[in-house]
Structures are given as C-alpha cells and as structure tokens.
Amino acid sequence: MRENMIQAAFAERIGGQGFGRDTRMYKFEMIKQAKRQALQANPDIELIDLGVGEPDAMADPAVVRILQDEAAKPENRFYADNGILTFKRAAAAYMREEFGVADLDPETEIIPVVGSKSALAMLPAAFINPGDVILMPSRAIRYWRRPGPITVAALFLCRCMKNRASCRT
C-alpha cells in the first residue's frame, strides 16, 4: 500500500508512476559493460577511460596533499564561474588568431563554462526577451527549461504525441 502511494507521488518530470520501473539499461551502465568487454577482449592493451563517472581508484596521496595545500591559499578562493580575466583574454586571443574573430571584449563577450550543458542552459538568455512566448517540446533537454532566462517569458510545453500536438503552460 505505502509503495503504491510513494510510486504515485513521483513527479512526471522524472517518469511519474513509472519511475524506477523502466527495464531499459541506464546509459552509464552500458558504458561500464562495454568497458569490461573491451578489457576482457584486449587484456594486453591499456584502456584509457575518458568517460564520466566515479573514479576506480583513490587519488595519489601526493595529489591529495597538493590539493589541500592549494585549497588553503587565499589566492585560490576566487569564484571562477565568472571567469579569470587572464583566461578570458587568452580565449579572445585564441578566437582572433585561430578563427579571425577580432575585437572580442574579454570582460563582456567571453563566458567560460564548465561544459556544453551549462553553455546550452545559458544560450536562451541571448534570445529571450521579457514578454516573449516560448514553445518548447515537453521532451526537451531538461536544463533548457531552467528558470533563469525563461522567467521573463511565457513558457508553453508542447506535449509530444504521435498524431497531434498539444500545449500546456
């Protein structure tokens, strides 16, 4: 009885009542299995895993010690999400030298990001104005629906259906 109540309470955005009951294999588990198979098929070759996931061994004690030492230094307490100006200047120089993109202002036109997801999450802010209306498929990548730039516009999620489309706010 309690399991049914909890199962029924899961938000639709994470799968609703079907959350946790899907029999499809999680993508990172597929990667782990492929890695195991590759290691078994090629035991004499060192596999360099550039994948995302948990480390398979502890960090070397020297690395941990240096990390501790560096974390204790005041000059390393800068909040880097806004970008270190030296890096932003180097990025502007790279864009000029490699691609011929001149006159980029490192302080206002270079935005360092941790990865492509964070860049894509910020992208709508460049195009959405207050009062705009956004039509977005309900199956869109979740981070595109972050509240930041979308709070200035009306967001309508269009339910993806086989033979028709419907929108809801």
Steps between C-alpha positions, in 0.01 A plus 500: 500500500770751602713415193208578270443835674866597466523370143192705405657815649808513276506811281424451131827674412691197634266235363192522723355169613742315275808645673748227585301231321646546155690192388723688257863504602638831627744650247792510742447134586520423128831686486633306801402170337662600172817593689505160676451321168778702336737417786414130481543490123830693513678412828842608370391851406472779756159665482495872562151582623405861425141441604294666767443314822643405831876452535611138508789568737596743775691811397874482559583636850732761345208634293276516808771681697554759223125551467476563875791745489354689202150513651645672807652788299300827494584562133313180407176612664383686185157400375604387153152460346522859381834424341852602581588803288834352391316197359235718334770708332671182378168373364445827311854478357437138396177597321686782320802287400322176412170622354555866412238618751634840596411756763343265756474668839629239748302651787161509326518262202688195631307271734695202632283197574560169670361306205258500211191449721561818696564689175176369349312589819617861465438522125129595520594810698650637178170476314213528749360842585247596768152421372613246239310175458699177485364178353712209614451127454434328831775253412757781477827465685417584861765768553349707219200552727700656781317796651770765435428652160161333475357696794475807279289318240190282484600136460264257331600134502371316196423140578655275239241261364499273198218657300446842657655768716352670801645778712466572868655768723 
